[in-house]
Amino acid sequence: MDTRIKVSGMTCMHCVGAVTKALQSIPGVEQVEVSLESGQATVTGNADTASMLDAIREAGYEAQLI
């Protein structure tokens, strides 16, 4: 299952890496694609969406489901 998340506050590739790392740390996440240009993350897997949003927020960014 794919989950799309709007991520606000990313300004560079370091931000993309931080969001990617935060999402990859969640059990059930199989694949993560984060786009600086669109400000979105696409997560493939069976992870809890609340955990995904919390992980992004803990990394210092705003997040909401699309």
matplotlib code that plots the C-alpha trace (Angstrom):
import matplotlib.pyplot as plt

x = [0.0, 1.3, 0.8, 1.4, 2.4, 2.7, 6.0, 6.5, 9.8, 12.2, 14.7, 17.6, 18.8, 19.8, 16.1, 15.2, 17.7, 16.4, 12.8, 13.8, 15.8, 12.9, 10.4, 12.8, 13.1, 9.4, 8.5, 6.6, 8.0, 9.4, 10.3, 10.5, 10.6, 10.9, 10.7, 12.1, 10.5, 6.9, 7.3, 5.9, 6.9, 5.5, 5.8, 5.3, 4.5, 2.2, 3.3, 1.0, 0.2, 0.2, 3.7, 4.9, 3.5, 5.0, 8.4, 8.5, 7.4, 10.0, 12.6, 11.5, 9.1, 5.3, 3.4, -0.1, -1.7, -2.6]
y = [0.0, 3.5, 6.4, 10.0, 12.7, 16.4, 17.5, 21.2, 22.8, 20.9, 23.3, 21.1, 17.5, 17.2, 17.7, 15.0, 12.7, 13.4, 12.7, 9.6, 8.3, 9.0, 7.1, 4.2, 3.7, 2.8, -1.0, -2.0, 0.6, -1.1, 1.8, 5.6, 8.3, 11.9, 14.8, 18.2, 19.7, 18.5, 18.6, 15.1, 11.7, 8.4, 5.4, 1.8, -0.8, -1.6, 1.0, 2.9, 6.3, 8.1, 6.7, 8.1, 11.5, 11.5, 10.5, 13.4, 15.9, 14.6, 15.2, 18.8, 19.1, 19.5, 16.5, 15.7, 12.9, 13.7]
z = [0.0, -0.9, 1.5, 0.2, 2.7, 2.2, 4.0, 4.7, 5.7, 3.5, 1.9, 0.7, 0.1, 3.7, 4.6, 2.1, 3.7, 7.2, 6.2, 4.4, 7.3, 9.8, 7.6, 7.0, 10.8, 11.1, 11.2, 8.1, 5.8, 2.7, 0.4, 0.8, -1.9, -0.9, -3.4, -2.5, -5.6, -4.8, -1.0, -0.8, 0.5, -0.9, 1.5, 0.4, 3.1, 6.0, 8.5, 10.7, 9.2, 12.6, 13.2, 9.8, 10.6, 14.1, 12.7, 10.2, 12.9, 15.3, 12.5, 12.5, 9.6, 9.2, 7.8, 6.7, 4.6, 1.1]

ax = plt.figure().add_subplot(projection="3d")
ax.plot(x, y, z, "-o")
ax.set_aspect("equal")
plt.show()
